[in-house]
């Protein structure tokens, strides 16, 4: 993915990237690090990378290769990345952390399946003098650094987009909110951001937290909402991500809802982008993964080498167990039919050929995607 972001996001995104990229050679200037007492290490380090699941396309397609590439660049190809995917199993992820500790990795990049359940494993890593960078989700326990998107802003962007789509019909019927999993702290932030835009401006008829973010669970939630509210009463659906939006739209179609109400999403998954092109999904949230992955790699390498983080991480965040965690927060973009060309295509996430299947040719032509 190239680094050029949509013009509207350039100023903020460039700042986030500059904080990260400009500091490559100066991570030892000042700041905090658990490994201060450790002897400084060279490029020959081992970084453990633990990702939470493979249901969402982003982790294997973007995060993993981007992080591996950046770590290689930062260490002249000498660092080793040991990878494990927990496949949405918190117990398995705890065991993966134990294995990484046993194998004496120099730092961990951890995207937690369950932010609370992983806290004890993070403490074990800390006790073994292995610094932990929480990636994308704010894990509990004594983490050393964190990088993610501004997750409340994600929810605000989704809520604003839904209001925009509803226009003067905002209070003509019921809005259904299908939030993410309660085990994911990001889901609570998305929900908070969305509520800050929607509360008082729409009628929220039904609201659900969706177990494990699974599309089939979102589908069941939507079926229950249609049954409770009536298919003709639903004017809009807040869906916290694209996978769930797919399940929601399937339920709406199966119930004979036509035209489909505006449905939000997140992650700019290929299927989500295609639904936006087709007019079935109103929007997604495009999260440029390159700056997030880059920040995680830079902080992990710095910590593994016993260097400090002030030059890299300009923000601070608090978790329920940890205050003032050094952080890099990356801005997001609302993705609609109007800016597909300037976002995911321009950034090389997808080609026009990947998006525009034969079935979508007419819709793509209409949007100028050729």
C-alpha positions, -999 to +999 in steps of 0.1 A: +000+000+000+015+034-008+015+061+018-006+086-001-039+091+016-071+108+005-066+146+002-091+153+030-071+131+054-036+141+043-029+168+070-039+146+099-026+113+085+007+128+075+011+141+110+005+106+125+030+091+100+055+119+105+056+113+143+063+077+135+086+078+105+106+109+113+118+094+146+134+062+132+169+071+142+161+089+174+141+065+195+167+066+222+164+103+229+140+103+259+110+086+273+099+054+290+108+018+285+106-013+306+138-026+292+159+004+302+181-018+325+187-043+297+219-040+276+213-024+242+207-049+214+215-046+177+194-055+147+195-092+154+163-093+175+131-115+176+097-099+176+066-119+185+035-109+165+001-121+179-030-113+159-065-121+172-084-138+144-086-145+107-124-140+101-117-103+093-097-101+061-075-073+072-052-092+096-036-117+072-039-095+041-026-062+055-015-060+091+008-091+091+028-084+059+030-046+066+044-052+101+069-078+089+081-056+061+086-026+084+105-046+110+127-059+083+134-024+070+142-011+105+166-039+112+184-043+079+167-076+073+183-091+104+152-093+128+131-124+130+093-122+133+075-151+150+038-151+141+007-167+157-030-161+150-054-169+179-084-176+156-107-157+181-097-180+210-086-161+241-072-192+258-052-201+228-038-166+226-027-168+263-008-200+254+008-183+224+021-156+247+035-183+270+053-199+241+067-165+230+080-160+266+095-195+267+112-187+233+126-155+248+114-130+221+128-095+226+094-078+223+057-086+216+032-069+193-002-081+207-037-076+192-058-091+220-088-114+214-101-105+249-085-073+264-092-083+300-084-120+298-049-113+283-038-091+313-022-120+332-002-130+302+010-094+296+022-094+333+041-127+327+058-111+297+066-080+318+081-102+345+102-119+319+114-084+308+097-087+274+080-053+264+045-055+249+031-032+223-007-034+223-018-033+186-052-021+174-069-031+208-059-017+241-049-048+261-051-046+299-020-053+320+014-036+321+017-028+284+045-006+273+030+011+242-002+012+221-011+020+185-045+021+170-070+043+152-089+070+171-117+045+179-142+070+193-137+090+161-145+058+141-179+057+158-184+094+153-176+090+116-201+061+113-228+080+132-223+112+112-225+092+079-257+075+090-273+109+099-262+123+066-278+093+047-311+096+067-314+134+062-348+147+071-361+112+076-339+106+107-369+104+131-394+088+107-388+053+120-364+032+140-326+028+138-311-005+148-276-005+163-255-037+159-223-032+179-192-053+181-181-078+208-180-069+245-146-086+248-131-060+224-125-026+241-126-009+207-162-020+203-172+001+234-154+031+219-170+027+185-204+025+203-196+056+224-186+076+193-217+065+174-240+073+203-225+108+206-238+115+171-271+096+171-286+101+205-315+125+204-314+127+166-328+093+158-350+067+175-329+037+185-354+009+183-331-020+191-294-023+201-272-054+202-237-063+212-226-090+188-207-121+201-173-125+185-181-099+158-195-128+137-216-120+107-239-149+115-246-134+149-252-100+134-276-117+110-295-132+139-296-099+157-310-082+127-336-109+122-347-103+159-349-065+153-370-070+122-393-093+141-396-069+170-399-036+151-414-046+118-396-045+085-412-013+073-402+007+105-364+004+101-349+035+085-312+029+092-288+004+107-256+012+125-232-018+119-199-016+136-180-033+108-183-047+073-184-084+081-215-078+103-230-054+077-229-084+053-250-105+077-273-076+084-280-069+047-286-106+041-313-105+069-329-074+055-331-089+020-345-122+033-372-102+051-381-085+018-370-050+029-368-028-001-353-004-007-326-013+018-320+013+045-285+029+049-261+005+067-228+015+080-196-005+083-159-004+090-126-019+077-131-013+039-132-050+033-134-059-004-170-073+000-179-041+019-165-019-008-184-040-034-217-036-015-211+002-014-206+001-052-238-019-055-257+006-033-265-021-007-242-006+020-240+031+025-204+035+039-174+019+056-146+034+076-113+032+057-084+027+082-051+031+064-032+002+079+003+012+068+008+040+094-006+018+122+015-012+113+046+011+109+041+026+144+038-008+160+069-021+142+089+010+152+079+009+189+085-028+191+119-026+176+128+004+198+117-014+230+134-046+219+167-027+216+162-011+250+155+024+235+129+049+247+097+060+230+091+098+235+102+106+199+078+080+185+047+081+207+034+116+212+000+107+226-009+090+259-039+067+266-053+050+298-065+015+301-085+002+331-052-011+345-026+013+332-023+051+330-004+072+306+005+045+280+027+060+252+005+058+220+003+066+183-033+072+171-040+071+134-069+091+118-096+074+097-117+083+066-154+078+058-156+056+026-186+061+004-193+058-033-179+093-037-143+085-027-136+049-035-112+060-062-093+085-039-089+060-010-087+022-014-078+023-051-054+052-049-036+036-019-033+003-037-055-016-013-076-029-042-075-026-079-105-016-100-104-052-114-107-067-079-137-045-070-155-044-103-166-080-110-188-087-140-219-084-118-208-049-107-197-036-141-227-013-147-225+001-112-187+007-115-191+024-149-217+047-133-192+056-106-164+061-131-144+031-118-126+019-149 
